[in-house]
């Protein structure tokens, strides 16, 4: 590879959870198979990744994976994406950090990390990909309505210092949307931290726990969303909002 050429990015999409807050909507299907304006959530994610030039994607699946995998395979082939599946059989008793840990052997390069229930547009994704910072988190300071359930951040000089849902609205500098970028070196650092936590039997926590530790020694830039619409589909109100604003997202 030419020394001036940027390494190709992979993406990892975490989609193992049950989505219990969506009530009967996810009784028989995973959240990624919910349709928003006629499209599966996972289709929206894959189309955005493809348009951003990412052609290698790792999906971590758990709940209802047998019905989920063939649909992802079909969509990936259509988009020319190489897809790798990692299975979290303990999805009911673990959280995003453990799902990430299961995929660690596939994360040997720079990558984009995405939540599998996120509705967003290609321009928002391209913003973090094109950012000069090697390690970054996409942050919103004004768009979400459900601040209480959001992963809030405290920053200093536009760098992450701490992330937690328990941070108060008055303390926060914004919220993490659920899109992260890590360089090859940053990936190695993050995986090392996650390895240590898993060895200590810390498994039922968000990936933010490891990112907080990483932020003590590594610069993780806050890339601010300039106003692109997005929705993290955690509950029925979020799903209603996704259907309302998806047209706007497609036009961005």
N, C-alpha and C positions, 0 to 999 in steps of 0.2 A: 504493500500500500504506500502511495506517495505520502511523504512526511507532512505535507500540507492538507492532505485529504482527511476529513473527519471520519472516524470509524462508524460503521453502520450501527444504528440503534436497534435493539430488540425491544419488545414490550412484554410485560407480565400483567395479566388481568386476573384479579382475585374474585372468583365467583362460586365459592364453595358453600356459602351460608344458606340458611333456610328462609330468611325473610319473613319471620313470624309476625312482624308488625303490619304486614299487608293482609292479614286475616285470611279469608278463604281464597284470595287471589293466588296465593302460593301453596295451597293445600296439596296440589298435585304437580306443580311445575316450579322450577327455580326462578329466582327473580330475573335472571338474564333472559328468560323466555317470555316475560311480559311484553305485550305489544304497546308501543306508543305511536299513535297515528298510523297504525298498520305495520310497523316495523318492530321486530324483536329488539330489545335493548342491546343484546350482544351484536346484532347486525349493525346498529348505529356505531358502536365502538369499533368494530372491524373496518367499516367503511371509512371512518375518520383516520384510523391508523394507516390504512392503505393510501389514502389521499395525502397523508403526511410523509409517505415514502417508507413506512415501516412494513417489512415483508416477512418478519419472523416474530411470532407471538406465542407466548406460553400462557395457557389457561390453567388455573388451579380450580378444580371442580370437586364437589362433594355431594350435596343434596341433589337427588334425581339426575345423577350424571349419565345414566344409561340412555335417557331420552335426549339429554342435552348435547352429548358429544357428536352424534351424527349430524345434527343441525349446524353445529360450528364447523365441522369438517366440510360440509357442502358449501357453506358461505365462504370459507377460507379458500377452497379450491377456485371458486368463481372469481375471487379477488386476487388470486395469485399469491396468497399468503401461506407460508409454511407454519403449521400449527403443531405445538407440542402440548400434550396433556399431562398434568400432574394431579394425582388424586389424594384428597384429604379425607380419609375414612373416618376421622375423628372430628368432623366439622361441627357436631353438636356440642362438643366440650372444649373446643379451641377457638382461636380468633385469627385475625389477619396476620399476626407475626408468625404463627405456626404454619399457616398456609404458605407464606413467603419462604420460610425455612425449608419446607419440603421441596421447593423449586430451586434451591440454592445451586445445585450442580449445573443448571442450565443458564445461570446468570454469570457468565465468564466474560462479559463485555459491558459496555455502557448500555443502559436500558431506561425505558419509561415504565413507571409503575402506575397502574390504574385500578380503581375500584370498579367491580363488574356491574354496579347498579347506577352508573353515572351517565346522564344524558348531557351531551355537550356538542360543540361544533368544531370543525377542522381548524378554524382560525385560532381558537383558544389553544388547541393542542400544538399548533405550529409555533405559537408564542413561546412556549416553554422549550420546545425543541431547538429553536433558533437562538435562545438566550445564551449570552456569552458565558454565564456561570456554569461550571462543571456539574455542580450538585444544586438542585433547586426544588422548591415546592411552589405550586401555583396557589396564590392567595387571593381571596376576595374580601373587600372591606365594606361592601354595601349591598350586595344582591340578595343573599338568603333571607328568608323570613323566619326560619326555625333556628334561631341563634342558640337556644338552650341545648339542643341535641348536636350542635355542630362541633367539629374538632377545631377548637380555637387556638390561636397562636400568640405568643409574646415574642417580639423581635427587637433587635438592636442594630441600627444602621442597615436595615433591610436584610438582616440575617436571622434565621430561626434561633431562638434561645430555648424555647419550651413550647410544647404542644400538649393540650389536654382538653377534654370535654368539660372538665370541672373549672376551668378558668372562667372568671365572671366576664360579663359583657363590658364592664367598666375597665377591666384590666387588659382586655385583648386588643391586638392590633389588626385583627382580621381572622378569617377562618381558612383552613386548608381545604381546598376543593376536592382533593382526592386524586390529583395528578402530580407525580414526582419525577424528577430526572436525576440519575446517578451516573457518574463517570465510571470507567472500569476500576479505577483506584477507589472511588467512593463505594462502588458495589462490594469490593473486597472488604473494605472497612465495615460496612453495614452487616454483611454476612458473618464476619468474625464476631461482632457484637451479638447478633441473633443466636449464633452457635453457643456463646457463653450463657445466654439467658435460658435457652432450651436445656442445656446441661444442668442448670439449676432448677429445672422443672417449672420454669415460667413459660406457660403456653397459652393461657386464656387471656391474652392482652392484645391490644392493637399494635400495629407496626410502629406507631408513634413512640412507644416506650423505647425502642431501639434507636429511633431517630433522635430522640432527646439526648441519649448518651453520645451518639455520634456528633451531635452539634457542639459538644463541649470541646472537641479537638479539630473539627472539620467545618469549614464554611459551607453553609447551606443557604443559598440565596432565596429570598422571598420575591418571586416574580408576580407582580400584581396584575390581576385580571382587569383589563381596561374597560370592561363593561359588557363582555360577551355573556349571553344567557346560558344557564346550565341548571340542572336539577339532579340532586342525589336522591334516588327513589328509595326512601326508607319506610314510608307509610302511605296510606291512601290519599292524604292531602298532597303529598309530593307527586303521586301518580297523576292526580287531577291537574296539578300545575304543569307536569311534563307534557300532557296532551294539549294544554292551552298554549304553551310557548314553543312547542317543537317546530312549528312553522317558521317562527322568528329565527330559531337556531339554524334551520336549513338555509335561510336567506343570508346569513352572515358570511 
